[in-house]
Amino acid sequence: MASSRGDNRNRPRGKCGAAANGRRKKSCGINPPEPCDRPAHACSKPARLSDPALPGAAAEALEYFGKMIDNCLSRAEAAKKQGKPVVGIMCEYTPRELILAAGGLPVCLCGGSNETIRSAEEILPANLCPLIKSTFGYHVQRSNPFLEMADLLVAETTCDGKKKMYELMAKDRPMHVLELPQKQDSPEARQLWRAEVRKLKEHIEGRFRVRITDQRIREAADVMNRERSLRRSLAGLMKADNPPITGRQLLQFKSSISGFGEDMEWYSRALDSLRSASAASPGRKKVRVLLTGVPVVHGAERVIDIIENSGGLIVCMENCTGIKPISEDMILDDAADPLDAMADYYFRLPCSVQTVNNRRLELLRRLAGEYRPQCVIELIWQACLTYDVEAATVKRFVTQELRLPYLRIGTDYSPGDSARITVRVEAIFESATAGGKAAAPIS
């Protein structure tokens, strides 16, 4: 779909960066909202991500990823100058390898700021998922420079709210929507998904006038496998009795742009540094937590901070911003058709939109064995119906099979319920440390 924004399409706006006038501020304020906003809240101190106990290279890497938005903006601006396409993505089901194979930059556009939601609610219903509203708020305000410079948005039909948001955004932004089948064990569904991925390849080739060969797909898979492996190894450090970093710090070790070599060098340096330090890491008397549920996108880490400021240590995040999309590599070496093999890889993701979603329980079982949590906390954004309904199944699995205390936290991006969440988190920690097996209330 052609854009109606004319010459303004590639002109990012906002304090995080302005390619058109060459200015960029080093810090981002709350008003007007920006992609790098970290909304404050009264009942949970902001996470202290820097740590004087961290070895030098790990501390430097943490500082580097703390400037992730500025770093990514510089890369996107440089790519645009070189004529490379910037492609915005909305979900882990979108194959980044296709974008990389086309010479493009895949940029995550999921909104994590509470400050853009009011603008979204002028059009969208208030009782909608905050991730959707935040993302759409950036669209309305034209305040996300990555969205403004995107040459294409790739979206997928993971939920009804997103689908209708895409219709609105597509009125003046180039959009390609992937139809996601939701019966993973159905051969017909797999064939449909393969066809959808093939259509995306053809759309990218036509829009950007490139040819995506099998070899380019394999090379892109190698790049993404290296990134997955490094991030998976960093997450694996949390299996230790005394992990060298916090869950909040681990969450910072990621980028909005995938497959970038400099990021992977910093991952590697941090990993080497933390591996050497882990044996000497001081003991942390914290409750080990496995976090499951919705993704925790950049700027929406409030509940993470509450958990770790209340005596917890998130040793594993099963969600889409954690282990789920990096739990295994994409193997294309022996594939007769690497495009189909790539499609099959993404189709295995155990999202709550899939029915029946037994693979999520299989993943939780394995992660519980590896990371040895003392309790499981499930985070659900307001109006995320698939995760909310599936919470009953997860609660039963956690309490009856894993024999661990379980807590469901339903919230949005607003800090108004932080005190209530803190009390409930402290209660489940008491249950976990007392050896209690009863679950916390599900509502």
C-alpha positions as CSV (number, residue, x, y, z in Angstrom):
1,M,0.0,0.0,0.0
2,A,1.4,3.4,-1.0
3,S,2.0,5.9,1.7
4,S,0.1,9.2,1.6
5,R,2.7,11.1,3.7
6,G,4.8,12.2,0.8
7,D,8.2,13.7,1.5
8,N,7.6,13.5,5.3
9,R,7.7,9.7,5.3
10,N,11.4,9.4,6.1
11,R,11.6,12.4,8.5
12,P,11.9,11.1,12.1
13,R,10.5,13.5,14.8
14,G,11.0,13.7,18.5
15,K,13.7,14.3,21.0
16,C,15.3,10.9,20.6
17,G,16.5,11.8,17.2
18,A,15.8,14.0,14.2
19,A,17.6,12.9,11.1
20,A,16.1,15.8,9.1
21,N,17.7,18.5,11.1
22,G,20.7,16.7,12.4
23,R,19.9,17.1,16.1
24,R,19.8,14.4,18.8
25,K,19.4,15.0,22.5
26,K,21.2,12.6,24.9
27,S,18.3,12.1,27.2
28,C,14.5,11.8,26.8
29,G,11.9,13.5,28.8
30,I,8.3,12.4,29.6
31,N,6.6,15.2,27.6
32,P,6.4,14.8,24.7
33,P,6.6,11.0,24.8
34,E,9.5,9.2,23.2
35,P,10.4,5.5,22.6
36,C,13.1,5.8,25.2
37,D,10.8,6.9,28.0
38,R,10.9,5.0,31.2
39,P,7.8,6.0,33.1
40,A,8.3,6.4,36.8
41,H,6.0,5.0,39.4
42,A,5.6,5.6,43.1
43,C,5.6,2.1,44.6
44,S,8.7,0.7,42.9
45,K,12.1,2.3,42.8
46,P,13.6,2.4,39.3
47,A,15.9,-0.6,38.8
48,R,19.5,0.1,39.4
49,L,21.0,-1.4,36.3
50,S,24.5,-0.3,36.9
51,D,26.3,-2.5,39.4
52,P,29.7,-1.7,40.9
53,A,30.2,-5.4,41.5
54,L,30.0,-6.3,37.8
55,P,33.4,-6.9,36.1
56,G,34.5,-4.1,33.8
57,A,33.5,-5.5,30.4
58,A,30.1,-6.5,31.7
59,A,29.5,-3.1,33.2
60,E,30.5,-1.5,29.9
61,A,28.2,-3.7,28.0
62,L,25.3,-2.9,30.3
63,E,26.0,0.8,29.8
64,Y,26.2,0.3,26.0
65,F,22.8,-1.4,25.9
66,G,21.5,1.3,28.2
67,K,21.9,3.6,25.2
68,M,20.2,1.2,22.9
69,I,17.6,3.6,21.5
70,D,20.3,6.1,20.5
71,N,22.5,3.4,19.1
72,C,19.6,1.9,17.0
73,L,18.6,5.3,15.7
74,S,22.1,6.0,14.5
75,R,22.1,2.6,12.7
76,A,18.7,3.2,11.1
77,E,19.7,6.7,9.9
78,A,22.9,5.3,8.5
79,A,21.0,2.6,6.7
80,K,18.6,5.0,5.2
81,K,21.5,7.1,3.8
82,Q,22.9,4.0,2.2
83,G,19.6,3.2,0.6
84,K,18.9,0.2,2.8
85,P,15.3,-0.4,3.8
86,V,14.1,-0.1,7.4
87,V,11.4,-2.6,8.1
88,G,9.3,-2.4,11.3
89,I,8.1,-5.6,12.9
90,M,5.4,-6.2,15.5
91,C,5.9,-9.7,16.7
92,E,8.3,-12.7,17.0
93,Y,6.4,-14.5,14.3
94,T,7.8,-12.2,11.6
95,P,10.9,-13.9,10.1
96,R,13.8,-11.4,10.6
97,E,15.9,-13.5,8.3
98,L,13.9,-12.5,5.3
99,I,14.5,-8.8,6.1
100,L,18.2,-9.4,6.7
101,A,18.5,-11.4,3.5
102,A,17.0,-8.4,1.6
103,G,19.7,-6.1,3.0
104,G,17.2,-4.5,5.4
105,L,17.1,-3.6,9.1
106,P,14.4,-5.3,11.1
107,V,13.3,-2.9,13.9
108,C,10.9,-3.8,16.7
109,L,8.1,-1.2,17.0
110,C,6.1,-2.5,20.0
111,G,5.2,0.4,22.2
112,G,6.2,0.4,25.9
113,S,5.3,4.0,26.9
114,N,2.3,4.9,29.0
115,E,2.6,8.4,27.8
116,T,1.4,7.7,24.3
117,I,-1.8,5.9,25.4
118,R,-4.0,8.9,25.9
119,S,-3.5,9.9,22.2
120,A,-4.4,6.3,21.2
121,E,-7.6,6.3,23.3
122,E,-9.0,9.2,21.2
123,I,-9.5,6.5,18.6
124,L,-9.2,3.1,20.2
125,P,-11.2,1.8,23.2
126,A,-9.8,2.4,26.6
127,N,-10.1,-1.2,27.7
128,L,-7.7,-2.4,25.1
129,C,-4.2,-3.9,25.5
130,P,-1.7,-1.2,26.6
131,L,0.9,-2.5,24.2
132,I,-1.5,-2.0,21.3
133,K,-2.5,1.4,22.5
134,S,1.0,2.5,23.2
135,T,2.1,1.4,19.7
136,F,-0.8,3.1,18.1
137,G,-0.2,6.3,20.1
138,Y,3.2,6.6,18.5
139,H,1.5,6.3,15.2
140,V,-1.0,9.0,16.0
141,Q,1.6,11.4,17.4
142,R,4.2,10.6,14.8
143,S,6.6,10.6,17.7
144,N,8.5,7.3,17.1
145,P,11.4,8.1,14.7
146,F,11.8,4.4,13.8
147,L,8.1,4.2,12.8
148,E,8.4,7.4,10.8
149,M,11.4,6.2,8.8
150,A,10.1,2.6,8.2
151,D,9.8,1.7,4.5
152,L,7.5,-1.2,5.4
153,L,5.6,-2.5,8.4
154,V,5.3,-6.3,8.7
155,A,2.4,-7.4,11.0
156,E,0.7,-10.7,11.8
157,T,-2.8,-11.7,13.0
158,T,-1.9,-12.7,16.5
159,C,-4.9,-11.0,18.1
160,D,-8.1,-9.1,17.1
161,G,-6.9,-5.9,18.6
162,K,-3.7,-5.8,16.6
163,K,-5.6,-6.8,13.4
164,K,-7.9,-3.8,13.7
165,M,-5.0,-1.5,14.6
166,Y,-3.2,-2.6,11.5
167,E,-6.2,-1.6,9.4
168,L,-6.0,1.9,10.8
169,M,-2.2,2.2,10.4
170,A,-2.3,0.9,6.9
171,K,-4.4,3.9,5.7
172,D,-1.2,5.9,5.5
173,R,1.7,3.5,6.1
174,P,3.0,0.7,3.9
175,M,1.9,-2.5,5.5
176,H,2.1,-6.2,4.9
177,V,0.0,-8.5,7.1
178,L,0.9,-12.2,7.7
179,E,-2.2,-14.4,8.2
180,L,-1.1,-16.6,11.2
181,P,-2.9,-20.0,11.4
182,Q,-3.5,-21.0,15.0
183,K,-3.5,-24.8,15.0
184,Q,0.1,-25.8,15.1
185,D,-0.5,-29.5,14.8
186,S,-2.5,-29.2,11.6
187,P,-0.7,-30.0,8.4
188,E,-3.1,-27.6,6.5
189,A,-2.2,-24.8,8.9
190,R,1.5,-25.4,8.4
191,Q,1.1,-25.2,4.6
192,L,-0.9,-22.0,4.9
193,W,1.8,-20.5,7.1
194,R,4.5,-21.5,4.6
195,A,2.5,-19.8,1.8
196,E,2.2,-16.7,3.9
197,V,5.9,-16.5,4.5
198,R,6.5,-17.1,0.7
199,K,4.1,-14.1,0.0
200,L,6.1,-12.0,2.4
201,K,9.3,-12.9,0.6
202,E,7.8,-12.0,-2.7
203,H,6.4,-8.7,-1.3
204,I,9.8,-7.7,0.1
205,E,11.5,-8.6,-3.2
206,G,9.0,-6.5,-5.2
207,R,9.0,-3.5,-2.9
208,F,12.7,-3.2,-2.5
209,R,13.7,-4.6,-5.9
210,V,16.0,-7.3,-4.5
211,R,16.3,-11.1,-5.0
212,I,16.3,-13.2,-1.8
213,T,18.2,-16.3,-2.7
214,D,18.4,-19.5,-0.6
215,Q,22.0,-18.7,0.1
216,R,21.1,-15.3,1.5
217,I,18.4,-16.9,3.7
218,R,21.0,-19.4,5.1
219,E,23.5,-16.6,5.7
220,A,20.8,-14.5,7.5
221,A,19.9,-17.6,9.6
222,D,23.6,-17.9,10.6
223,V,23.6,-14.3,11.8
224,M,20.4,-14.7,13.8
225,N,21.6,-18.0,15.2
226,R,24.7,-16.3,16.5
227,E,22.5,-13.7,18.2
228,R,20.2,-16.3,19.6
229,S,23.1,-18.4,20.9
230,L,24.7,-15.4,22.7
231,R,21.5,-14.2,24.3
232,R,20.6,-17.8,25.3
233,S,24.1,-18.1,26.9
234,L,23.6,-14.9,28.8
235,A,20.2,-16.1,30.0
236,G,21.9,-19.4,31.0
237,L,24.0,-17.6,33.5
238,M,20.8,-17.2,35.6
239,K,20.8,-21.0,36.2
240,A,23.6,-20.5,38.8
241,D,22.9,-20.6,42.5
242,N,24.2,-17.1,42.6
243,P,23.6,-15.4,39.2
244,P,26.1,-12.6,38.4
245,I,23.3,-10.2,37.2
246,T,19.7,-9.5,37.9
247,G,16.8,-10.3,35.7
248,R,16.3,-6.6,35.0
249,Q,19.9,-6.3,33.9
250,L,19.5,-9.4,31.7
251,L,16.4,-7.8,30.0
252,Q,18.6,-4.8,29.1
253,F,20.9,-7.0,27.1
254,K,18.9,-6.8,23.9
255,S,18.4,-4.4,21.0
256,S,15.4,-3.1,18.9
257,I,17.4,-3.9,15.7
258,S,18.3,-7.6,15.1
259,G,21.4,-9.1,13.7
260,F,23.8,-6.2,14.3
261,G,27.4,-7.1,14.6
262,E,28.4,-4.5,17.2
263,D,25.6,-5.7,19.5
264,M,26.9,-9.3,19.2
265,E,30.4,-8.2,20.1
266,W,29.1,-6.6,23.3
267,Y,27.0,-9.8,24.1
268,S,30.2,-11.8,23.7
269,R,32.3,-9.5,25.8
270,A,29.7,-9.4,28.6
271,L,29.3,-13.2,28.5
272,D,33.1,-13.8,28.8
273,S,33.3,-11.3,31.6
274,L,30.3,-12.6,33.6
275,R,31.3,-16.2,33.2
276,S,34.6,-15.5,34.9
277,A,32.9,-13.6,37.6
278,S,30.0,-15.9,38.3
279,A,32.0,-18.3,40.5
280,A,32.9,-15.4,42.8
281,S,29.5,-13.7,42.7
282,P,28.3,-12.8,46.2
283,G,25.3,-14.8,47.4
284,R,22.0,-13.2,46.9
285,K,19.2,-14.0,49.4
286,K,16.5,-13.6,46.8
287,V,13.5,-15.6,45.8
288,R,14.1,-17.2,42.4
289,V,11.2,-16.3,40.1
290,L,10.2,-17.7,36.7
291,L,8.3,-15.0,34.8
292,T,5.8,-16.1,32.2
293,G,3.0,-14.4,30.2
294,V,3.1,-11.3,27.9
295,P,6.3,-9.7,26.5
296,V,7.9,-6.9,28.5
297,V,8.9,-4.4,25.9
298,H,11.3,-1.5,26.3
299,G,9.8,1.1,28.6
300,A,7.2,-1.2,30.3
301,E,9.5,-2.9,32.9
302,R,7.5,-1.6,35.9
303,V,6.4,-5.1,37.2
304,I,10.0,-6.4,36.7
305,D,11.2,-3.6,39.0
306,I,8.5,-4.3,41.6
307,I,9.4,-8.0,41.7
308,E,13.1,-7.5,42.1
309,N,12.8,-4.6,44.5
310,S,10.5,-6.7,46.7
311,G,13.1,-9.4,47.3
312,G,12.8,-11.5,44.1
313,L,15.3,-12.4,41.4
314,I,13.8,-13.2,38.0
315,V,16.1,-16.1,36.9
316,C,14.1,-16.9,33.8
317,M,11.6,-15.0,31.5
318,E,9.7,-17.5,29.4
319,N,7.9,-14.7,27.4
320,C,8.6,-13.3,23.9
321,T,11.2,-10.8,25.3
322,G,12.9,-13.7,27.1
323,I,13.7,-17.3,26.3
324,K,10.8,-18.2,24.0
325,P,12.1,-16.9,20.7
326,I,15.7,-17.9,21.3
327,S,15.4,-21.3,22.9
328,E,16.7,-23.1,19.9
329,D,18.6,-22.3,16.7
330,M,17.2,-22.3,13.2
331,I,18.8,-25.3,11.3
332,L,18.7,-24.8,7.5
333,D,21.9,-26.7,6.4
334,D,20.1,-29.9,5.3
335,A,16.8,-28.3,4.4
336,A,15.7,-28.9,0.8
337,D,13.8,-25.6,0.9
338,P,15.2,-23.2,3.5
339,L,12.2,-20.9,3.1
340,D,9.8,-23.6,4.3
341,A,12.2,-24.7,7.0
342,M,12.4,-21.1,8.2
343,A,8.6,-20.8,8.2
344,D,8.3,-24.1,10.2
345,Y,10.8,-22.7,12.8
346,Y,8.7,-19.6,13.5
347,F,5.4,-21.6,13.4
348,R,6.6,-23.6,16.4
349,L,6.6,-20.6,18.7
350,P,4.3,-21.4,21.7
351,C,2.2,-18.2,21.8
352,S,-1.1,-18.2,23.6
353,V,-2.9,-17.6,20.4
354,Q,-2.2,-21.1,19.4
355,T,-4.7,-23.8,20.2
356,V,-4.1,-26.1,21.9
357,N,-0.9,-24.5,23.2
358,N,0.8,-27.5,24.8
359,R,4.2,-26.5,23.7
360,R,4.1,-23.6,26.2
361,L,3.7,-26.1,29.0
362,E,6.5,-28.2,27.6
363,L,8.8,-25.1,27.6
364,L,7.8,-24.2,31.1
365,R,8.5,-27.7,32.3
366,R,12.0,-27.6,30.8
367,L,12.8,-24.1,32.1
368,A,11.6,-25.0,35.6
369,G,14.0,-27.9,35.7
370,E,16.9,-25.8,34.4
371,Y,16.4,-22.6,36.3
372,R,15.0,-24.0,39.6
373,P,12.5,-21.2,40.4
374,Q,10.8,-21.1,43.8
375,C,7.6,-19.6,42.3
376,V,6.1,-18.6,39.0
377,I,4.6,-15.2,38.3
378,E,2.5,-14.7,35.2
379,L,2.2,-11.1,33.8
380,I,-0.9,-10.3,31.7
381,W,-1.6,-7.0,30.1
382,Q,-5.1,-5.7,30.3
383,A,-7.4,-7.2,27.6
384,C,-4.9,-9.7,26.5
385,L,-7.6,-12.4,26.3
386,T,-5.6,-15.3,25.0
387,Y,-3.0,-15.1,27.8
388,D,-5.7,-14.3,30.4
389,V,-7.8,-17.4,29.5
390,E,-4.7,-19.6,29.3
391,A,-3.7,-18.5,32.8
392,A,-6.1,-21.0,34.3
393,T,-4.2,-23.8,32.4
394,V,-0.8,-22.4,33.5
395,K,-1.9,-22.1,37.1
396,R,-3.1,-25.7,37.2
397,F,0.2,-26.9,35.6
398,V,2.4,-24.8,37.9
399,T,0.6,-25.8,41.1
400,Q,-0.2,-29.4,40.4
401,E,2.7,-30.6,38.3
402,L,5.6,-28.2,39.2
403,R,4.3,-27.9,42.7
404,L,5.2,-24.2,42.9
405,P,3.4,-21.2,44.2
406,Y,1.8,-19.2,41.3
407,L,0.7,-15.6,41.0
408,R,-1.2,-13.9,38.2
409,I,-0.6,-10.2,37.8
410,G,-3.1,-8.4,35.5
411,T,-2.2,-4.8,34.8
412,D,-1.5,-2.1,32.2
413,Y,1.2,0.5,31.8
414,S,-0.2,2.9,34.4
415,P,1.5,2.9,37.8
416,G,-1.7,3.3,39.7
417,D,-1.8,-0.3,41.0
418,S,1.9,-0.6,41.9
419,A,1.2,-0.7,45.6
420,R,-1.4,-3.5,45.2
421,I,1.0,-5.5,43.0
422,T,3.8,-5.1,45.5
423,V,1.7,-6.5,48.4
424,R,0.8,-9.6,46.3
425,V,4.4,-10.2,45.2
426,E,5.6,-10.0,48.8
427,A,2.8,-12.5,49.8
428,I,3.9,-15.1,47.2
429,F,7.5,-14.7,48.3
430,E,6.5,-15.5,51.8
431,S,4.8,-18.6,50.5
432,A,7.8,-19.6,48.5
433,T,10.3,-19.2,51.3
434,A,8.1,-20.9,53.8
435,G,7.9,-23.9,51.5
436,G,4.2,-23.4,50.9
437,K,2.7,-25.1,47.8
438,A,-0.6,-23.4,47.7
439,A,-1.1,-21.0,44.8
440,A,-1.9,-17.3,45.2
441,P,-5.3,-16.2,44.0
442,I,-5.6,-16.1,40.2
443,S,-7.4,-12.8,40.2
